[in-house]
Structure formats: C-alpha cells, structure tokens
Amino acid sequence: MTKSLFEQLGSLSAVKQLANTFYDVMDKDPAYLELRVLHPQKLTTTKKKLYRLLAHWLGGPALLTVEPPSAQLLERRHHHIDLNDRHAALWLDCMQHAMRSCELNTQLQQQLNHRFSSMIKAMQQQRKTIKKAPN
C-alpha cells in the first residue's frame, strides 16, 4: 500500500519543521522579498497555519479544518494576494529550498512539488472562475 505524503514525511514534527523552515527561508533570503512583503511582520501565526494546513492536506491529522483544504478554501484565504505566475514560481522555489534544507529525499521533494504546483494551479483557476462569474 502506498504511503501518504504525511507518512513519508514521518511525523507532525517533520511537517512543522518544513512549515517553519519555509517561512524562515522566506524571511531571510532576499530572493523571496517579493513574497515576504505579502505576509505579516511576525510569522509565528502564519507558520502555525501552514503547519496545520500541511498536516491535514498531506494525509495526516486534521489540525486546522474538518475537511481537507481545497483550492476554493485556499483561494479565499489568499484573496488579498495576486496569485500571479511570478508569485507561484517564487512560492514553489522557496518551498523547494525549504525541502532541501529539511533534507527530504529527492523522490519525496518531487512528489510534494507536484502536489504544491497542482494546488497553486487549481487556486489560480478558482480565481479566474470567480472573476468570470456574473454578479
């Protein structure tokens, strides 16, 4: 039987480390300044939100919501941010940096990257659908 991405990560602490590392990279690396300015000055709550979301979304326990996070839910939570291709690419690159820093194996990184890319595309599509909807 195939393990979930959460099981491949191994534990809640590994998910927490990934979430924290992601925002630490964004906070410290000037390459991600364009993303960093879209977030609150203090990242403590933001880190917790990503940790809880990732735990559930990757197949672990539901720490944030009853249902797994969807593109609709994530798009609504990010309605104030321009979900353009540049931001998507920076986000994915920052997450890739975080995954390498957490020393995740290459196969897991590829699986996670595919899942993150798919979710971002779905969020962008959801936003386009909302913009096209008649009022």
N, C-alpha and C positions, 0 to 999 in steps of 0.2 A: 504494500500500500504506500502511496506517495505521501510524504510528509508535507504538512502545510509550511508556508514560509515562516510562520511563527515557530513551529517546531524545529525548522532548520536553523533559525537564529538561536534557539536553545533555551531561552528564558525571558521573563519580564525584564530582568536586569540588562540583558543584551539589547532589548528593544529600547529601554531607557537610555542606555549608552549611545545608541545610534541617534536617537532624537536629540540628546544633549550635544553630541558631537556635531551634528548637522548645524545647530544654531551657534555653537562655538566657532565653527569654521566660518559661517556667515558673518559672525560678529568680528572676527579677527583678520580675515583675508580681504584686502581691498578689492580683489577681483569680484567680490559679491556685494559691494557697497550699494549698487543699484537695488538689490533685493533687501539689504539690511534696512534701508531707509523706509521700507514699506511696513516695518514691524515696530512694535512698541520699544521704547528706550530700554526698559528692563525686560529680559526674555524669560524670566522664571515661569510665568504662567503660560507663555507660548510653548516653552519646552514641555510642560506638563500636558498641554493639549495635544501636541504631536505624539508624545509617548502613548497617551491613552487611545488616540485615534489609530496609531500604527498597531498597537497590541491587538485591537479588535479586527482591524482591516486585514491583517496578515494571518488571521485564523486563531488568535489567542482569546483570552477572556475579554468580555465587554466591560471596559473600564469607563467608557465615555457615554455610550448610547446603547439603547436596547437593540437596534438594528445595525448591521454593518454599515459604515459610512459609504455613501453613494456620491456619484458625480453631482447630483442635484444638491445634496446637503453641503458638500464642499464648495460648490459654486456659490451657494447662498452665503456661506461664511466668508467668502472672499469677494463678495460683490463690489467692495470698495477698491479692489485692485484690478488693474488692467491685466487680464490674462493673455498677454501677447506672446508671440513665439520667442522673443528675447528673454522675457521673464521665465518662461517654461524651460528654455535651454539653460539659463543660469541656475534655476532651481535644481534641475537634474544634474548639472555639473557639480553643484555644491553637495548634493546627496551622494554622488559618486565619490567625491573627496572624503566625505564622512565615512562611507562604507570601507574605503581603503584604510582610513585612519583606524577604524574598528577592526581591521584585519579580517574582514569577511572573505570567504573563499570566492574565487572568480565566478564559479557557476552560480552561487547564491547572489552575488552582485548583479550578474546578468539577468537573473530571474526577477529580482527586485526592481532593477532599472526598467525592465519591460512592463512590469505592473505599474510603476510610477508613471511611465510615459503614457500608458493606456488611460490611466485615471486623468492625467492632465488633458489629454485629447478629448476625453469624454466631458470634462468640465468646460473646455472651450466650446465644444459642440452644444452643450446645455445652454451656455451663454448666448450663442448665436440663435438658438431656438427661441429663447426668451425675448431677445431683441426683435425677432421677426414676428412674434405673436401680436395679433391686433389687440388694442386696448379696449 
